[in-house]
């Protein structure tokens, strides 16, 4: 194990490299989460649809994604899209988006179905269409209930972005892996990168907590 002094020295001397990697990690995470939310909501609606074919499509997608390792999915997207000139960034981002979309779909599905059916009936009795009732009454309540598990999924997505290093993409873990191998000081760089991940996870936790408080205050 490296001494604290050596760890602190490496931490300060490699700040520029790790900061660039951290920005790349945040970019991957933010874009993949944004796409995953859209994918998840889309497949959640398919899964709760009364049309069996649509429900089957959603179940098949969720089964395939949840049944195969993320690293395999990243390589499939990378080698499948690189021939079309798609960059490493979009390859890993789309892989993360489709992977997390399956889990987010189940989160949204559970949250929507947890809302009392009387809410839909009340909206319809006021002359609102089913779609309008879903958008204005059901979804806001469902999103509030889904926020805690969504926050956990965002953190998982952030940590899973480290797998981008295996296709050579320059992000946090890639920096630690490369510098550790070059300096024969792998443990120190793993500890340094762990600090950066802890900082990012903490920031996501703060944002999610602020959103939870905001929605809780709006209900009062």
N, C-alpha and C positions, 0 to 999 in steps of 0.2 A: 504494500500500500504506500502511495506517495505521502510525503509529509505535508502538513498544511501549508507551510511556506512555499514548497514547490508547486502545490496545487494552485495557490493564490497567484504565484508568479506566471504560471501557464495561463491561468484565467485572464490576467491582465494583458499579457503579450499577444494573445490570440483573439482579443475582443473584436477586431475588424473582421476577421474571417468568420467567426461565429455569428456576428451580427448580420452579415450578408446571408449566411445560411438560415438564420432565424427569419429574415424577411421572406426568403423563398418558401420556408415552411408555412408561414402565415398565409402567403398567397395561395399555396396549394390547398390549405385547410379551408380558407374562407370561400374560395370559388367552388370547391367540391361540396361544401356544406350547402351553399346556395342552390346548386344544381340538385343535390340530394333531397332537399326540402320539396322541390317541385316534383321530382320523381316519386318521392315517398307519398306526397298528397295524392298524386295521380293514381298510383297503385292502391292506395287506401280506398279511394272511391270505387275502383274496379272491384276490390275485394268485398265491399259492402253492397255492391250492385246486386240487384235481383236477377240479372241476366247471368246464367250459369257459365256461358262462354267467357265473359269478362272476368268472372271470379276465377275461372280455371287459369286464365292468362296470368292473373296476379299471383295465384298460388304457385304456378310453375316458376315464375321469375323469382319469387321469394325463396322457393326450395333450392333452385340452382345457385343463387348467390350465397345463401346461408350454408349450403352443403359443400362448398368448395373453398379452399384457402384463399385469402386475399392476395398473397404473393403470387399465386397461380393466375388470378384475375389480372393483376398488374402486368405480368408477362404476356398474357393473352392480348390485352389491350395494346401493349407496347409493340410487340412483333406483328400484331394485326393491323395497326394503324401507321407504323413507321413507313410502310411501303407506299402510303398515300401522302407522305410528307408531313404527317402530324408530329409535332414536337414532343419531346419528353415530358414537358410540363402538362400538355393536354392529355397525353397518354395516361399518366399517373393520376391526374385530376379526375378524368372521366372514370377510371377504374375505382377510385375512392368514392366518387359520387354514386355510381351504380351499386357499389357494395353497401354503403351507408343508407342508400335509398330503400333497400329491402327492410332494414331494421326500422327506419323511420316510418315506413308504410305501416308496419305493425303497431308502432306507437300511436300514429294518427288514427288507425282503425280502432284501436282499443279506446282511445279518448273520445272519438265520435260516438261510438256505441255506448259509452258510459253516460252520455247525456240522456236524461229522461225523455222518452218518446212523446210525452205531453208537450214538450217544447216545440216540436215540429207541428203537432196538432194545434197548438195555440197560435203559431204563426200563420198556419193555413186558415184558421178561423178569422184572422184579421184581414184576410184577403191577399196575403202574400203567397207567391208561388213557392214551390218546393225548393227551387234553386236559391231564391232570395232568402227564404227562411234559413237555409243551410249557411249561406254566406253571412247573414247579419246576426243570427241568433246562435246557431249550433257551433259553427267554426270558432268564433271568439271564445266561447266557453271551453271547447275542446282544446284549443291551443293553450289556454291557461293550465289545464290539467296535464297537457303533454310536455310543458316546459321543463319540469325536473328531469324526466327521462331523456328529453332532447338534449339537455345540458350534458348529461353523461355521454350521450352518443357523440356530441361535438368533441368532447375530450378524447374519446376513443379514436375519432377521426384524426385529431391532431397527432396522437401518438402513432397511429398507423401510417401517417405520412412518412415516417422514418424508413419505410420499406422502399421508398423511391430511390434510396441509395443503391439498391440492388440493380437498378437499370442505369446507374451512373449519374443520376440527377444531383446537382449541387444543392443540398439542403443541410440541415443541422447534423444529422447522423453521418452523412457523407463526409462532412468536414472532420468530425471526430474520428471516423474510420481512416480517412486518408492521412491526417496528421499523426494519429497514433501509430500507424504502420511506418510512416517515414521517420519518426523519431524513436521508434521502439519503446514507446511509453504509452501503450494502449490504455492502461488503467486510468491514468491521469486524465486523458482526453475523454474517456467514458464518464468520469465523474464530472468533468466540466460541462459536457453536453447534457448531463442529467440536471444540472442546475438550470440551464436554459429551458429545458422542458418543464421543470417545476414552475418556473416563472410564467410560462405561457399557459400552463394548466390553471395556475392561480388567477391569471387575468380572465380566462374564460369563465371560471367559477364566479368571479366578481360580477362580470357582465350578466350572467344568468341570474344571480341573486338580485341584482338591481331590477331586472325585468320582472322577476317574481314579485318583488315589493311593489313595483309600479302597477302591475295587474291586480295585486291584492288590494291596493289602495283604491283602485277604480271600482272595485266591487262594493265598497262601503258606502 
